[in-house]
Amino acid sequence: MPEEQPIAVPAEFDPEDEYRPEPEPEPLPPAWMDGKVRIGIHTSIAGSYLNALESARKLGCNSLQIFSASPRMWRGRPARIPELDAEAFRTRREELCLGPLVVHANYLINLAAAQPMLRTRSIQAFHDEIVRAVALGADFLVVHPGARGEGDAKQAIDTIVESVKQATKRVPLAGLKILIENTAGMGTAIGSRLEEVGEIVAGLQRDLPAGACLDTAHLFAAGYDIKSESGLASTIAQMETTVGLENVPVFHANDSKVVLGGRVDRHQHIGKGKIGREAFARILQHPQLGAPAGEGQSGRAFLAETPIDDPGDDRRNVATLWELAGLKGQAPEAEKGFSMLTPALQRKISAERRRSSRSNKSSVARSTKSGIRRARTTKRARRRG
């Protein structure tokens, strides 16, 4: 028989010898979350989502806003973005250190609609916007609250809150925050008063990550005097008591073609409208608006939605924002001569405008001739009578 092996007696258990898996390290915040003011512009996704990122880089931006689909059609691009395209976009954005990324929702969406069909369509369209924004890795999704029609403001606000909640069902937001944009006060649009924006945001925050995006041109058109020093101080105080500045991570930086209280949404180049350069310098450098948020957090973003009448207007507006913010030395270098309005695109737009003008003239001429015929017929009838 083989010799019996002695049984090994284990040594005393030492807790230090136990294997303990190392916890996963906390992910580092993106490079753009440095707490500093961010400057950007709305860039075009024409041709590819990646084109929007390259345009922002070439224009000297460190943040940007885009549409995820056509803003004036109920169904432009497919509701979902192919994962390969979305991944390429997220990777390139990280390489360029661009942020925050803001997606602006379709203009046709009316979350306050009282008509069941329009409200249902708006909720579905906003749901699709959320799905695309999450796929692209967006930080914020901006939406206009909508128009109340013949209903009252209180009912409209309740409808908006419920519509947004319906649209977010079964969609993991993955860090996306929904921002309600203030309006200029045209027609029955909700949100021209900061109190209304504040009520919507408060209603959403009970269930969702939400905040506000305030547009300077809309504020001015709605009657908030952000042009004067005292008017800006008063407006900021109202922001604090209604929306809360901590809930306003994004401003749309637009000058206004209309006068104070004009209640019309018409954007102008920075410093060339009714608000003016001096006021924008005061806004961009105001300690309550432009103060750093702190390391590991997103600084407040100021994004231009200014017109591009001539090639280079986009680049000049971005440069003006950096200058008036007192941060010209920190601005990313813009590519000399670049503009989203290329000569070819400018020719195409001009041709479309000429066709539209001829069509309008023909329509007026037809209407005039029809009016003349009706007048002659009426005159003959009176003579016979």
Residue pairs with C-beta under 8 A, 6 or more apart in sequence:
29 296
29 297
30 94
30 97
30 99
31 97
32 38
32 62
32 63
32 97
32 98
32 99
32 100
32 298
33 99
33 296
33 297
33 298
34 295
34 299
35 292
35 293
35 294
35 295
35 296
35 297
35 298
35 299
36 292
36 299
36 330
37 284
37 290
37 292
37 299
37 300
37 301
37 302
37 325
37 327
38 62
38 63
38 99
38 100
38 298
38 299
38 300
38 301
38 302
39 61
39 62
39 63
39 301
39 302
39 303
39 318
39 321
39 322
39 325
39 327
39 331
40 56
40 61
40 62
40 63
40 64
40 65
40 98
40 301
40 302
40 303
40 304
40 318
41 56
41 59
41 61
41 64
41 65
41 303
41 304
41 305
41 306
41 314
41 317
41 318
42 64
42 65
42 66
42 67
42 104
42 303
42 304
42 305
43 51
43 52
43 53
43 55
43 56
43 59
43 61
43 64
43 65
43 66
43 340
44 51
44 52
44 55
44 66
44 340
45 51
45 52
45 66
45 67
45 68
48 85
49 66
49 81
49 85
49 86
49 89
49 136
50 88
50 89
50 92
52 64
52 66
53 64
53 89
53 92
53 93
53 96
53 98
55 64
55 338
55 340
56 63
56 64
56 96
56 98
57 96
57 98
57 332
57 335
58 334
58 335
58 338
59 314
59 315
59 318
59 334
59 335
59 338
59 340
60 315
60 318
60 319
60 322
60 331
60 332
60 333
60 334
60 335
61 98
61 318
61 332
62 97
62 98
62 99
62 332
63 98
63 99
63 100
63 101
63 102
63 301
63 303
64 98
64 101
64 102
64 303
65 101
65 102
65 103
65 104
65 142
65 303
65 305
66 101
66 102
66 103
66 104
67 103
67 104
67 106
68 77
68 81
68 103
68 129
68 132
68 133
68 136
69 76
69 77
69 106
69 128
69 129
69 132
70 76
70 77
70 106
71 104
71 105
71 106
71 107
71 108
72 106
72 107
72 108
73 106
73 108
74 106
74 108
74 121
74 125
79 128
79 131
79 132
80 128
80 131
80 132
80 135
81 132
81 135
81 136
83 135
86 135
86 136
86 137
89 136
89 137
90 136
90 137
93 99
93 101
93 137
99 139
99 298
100 138
100 139
100 140
100 249
100 250
100 298
100 301
101 136
101 137
101 138
101 139
101 140
102 138
102 139
102 140
102 141
102 142
102 179
102 213
102 250
102 301
102 303
103 129
103 132
103 133
103 136
103 138
103 140
103 141
103 142
104 141
104 142
104 143
105 125
105 126
105 129
105 141
105 142
105 143
105 144
106 125
106 126
106 129
107 144
108 122
108 125
109 122
109 125
109 126
109 129
109 143
109 144
109 146
110 118
110 119
110 122
110 146
110 147
111 119
111 122
111 123
111 126
111 143
111 145
111 146
111 159
111 160
111 163
111 164
111 167
112 145
112 146
112 147
112 148
112 149
112 151
112 156
112 157
112 159
112 160
112 163
112 190
113 119
113 122
113 146
113 147
113 149
113 159
114 148
114 149
114 150
114 151
114 155
114 156
114 159
115 149
119 159
119 163
122 146
122 163
123 163
123 166
123 167
124 167
126 143
126 163
126 164
126 167
127 166
127 167
127 168
127 169
127 171
129 141
129 143
130 141
130 167
130 168
130 171
130 173
130 176
130 178
131 171
133 141
133 176
134 171
134 172
134 173
134 174
134 176
138 176
139 175
139 176
139 177
139 298
140 176
140 177
140 178
140 179
140 211
140 213
140 249
140 250
141 176
141 177
141 178
141 179
142 179
142 181
142 213
142 250
143 164
143 178
143 179
143 180
143 181
144 181
144 183
144 189
144 191
145 156
145 160
145 180
145 181
145 183
145 189
145 190
145 191
145 196
145 197
145 200
146 156
146 160
146 189
146 190
147 187
147 188
147 189
147 190
148 155
148 156
148 188
148 189
148 190
149 188
150 188
151 159
153 190
153 196
156 190
157 190
157 196
157 199
157 200
157 203
158 203
160 180
160 190
160 200
160 203
161 200
161 203
161 204
164 178
164 204
164 208
164 210
165 204
165 207
165 208
168 178
168 208
173 208
173 209
176 209
177 209
177 210
177 211
177 249
178 204
178 208
178 209
178 210
178 211
179 210
179 211
179 212
179 213
179 249
179 250
180 191
180 197
180 200
180 201
180 204
180 210
180 211
180 212
180 213
181 191
181 212
181 213
181 214
181 215
181 218
181 252
182 191
182 192
182 194
182 197
182 212
182 213
182 214
182 215
182 218
182 219
182 222
183 189
183 190
183 191
183 192
183 218
183 222
183 265
184 192
184 215
184 217
184 218
184 221
184 222
184 262
184 263
184 264
184 265
185 192
185 221
185 222
185 223
185 263
186 263
186 264
186 265
190 196
190 200
191 197
191 200
192 218
192 222
192 263
193 222
194 224
194 238
194 239
194 242
194 243
195 242
197 212
197 214
197 242
197 243
198 212
198 242
198 243
198 244
201 210
201 211
201 212
201 243
201 244
201 247
204 210
205 247
210 247
211 243
211 247
211 248
211 249
212 243
212 247
212 248
213 248
213 249
213 250
213 251
213 252
214 239
214 243
214 248
214 250
214 251
214 252
215 251
215 252
215 254
215 305
216 226
216 251
216 252
216 253
216 254
216 255
216 256
216 275
216 280
216 283
217 252
217 254
217 255
217 256
217 265
217 266
217 267
217 268
217 273
217 275
218 252
218 265
219 226
219 235
220 226
220 227
220 256
220 258
220 260
220 274
220 275
221 256
221 258
221 260
221 261
221 262
221 263
221 264
221 265
221 266
222 261
222 263
223 260
223 261
223 263
224 231
224 235
224 238
225 231
225 232
225 234
225 235
225 260
226 232
226 235
226 275
226 279
226 283
227 260
227 274
227 275
227 276
227 279
228 279
229 282
232 279
232 282
232 283
232 286
236 245
236 286
236 288
236 289
239 245
239 248
245 288
245 289
248 300
249 298
249 300
249 301
250 300
250 301
250 303
251 283
251 289
251 300
251 301
251 302
251 303
252 303
252 304
252 305
253 270
253 280
253 283
253 284
253 302
253 303
253 304
253 321
254 267
254 268
254 270
254 304
254 305
254 306
255 267
255 268
255 269
255 270
255 271
255 272
255 273
255 274
255 275
255 276
255 280
255 306
256 262
256 266
256 267
256 268
256 273
256 274
256 275
257 266
257 267
257 268
257 273
257 274
258 264
258 266
258 274
259 274
260 274
267 273
267 305
267 306
267 307
268 274
268 306
268 307
269 306
269 307
269 313
269 316
269 317
269 320
270 277
270 280
270 304
270 306
270 317
270 320
270 321
270 324
271 277
271 280
271 320
271 324
277 320
277 324
280 320
280 321
280 324
281 324
281 325
281 326
283 289
284 290
284 302
284 321
284 324
284 325
284 326
285 324
285 325
285 326
289 300
290 300
290 325
292 299
293 299
293 300
302 321
302 325
304 314
304 317
304 318
304 321
306 313
306 314
306 317
307 313
308 314
308 339
308 340
308 341
310 341
310 346
311 339
311 341
311 342
311 343
311 346
312 337
312 339
312 341
313 339
313 341
314 339
314 340
314 341
315 334
315 338
315 339
318 334
319 328
319 331
319 334
322 328
322 330
322 331
341 349
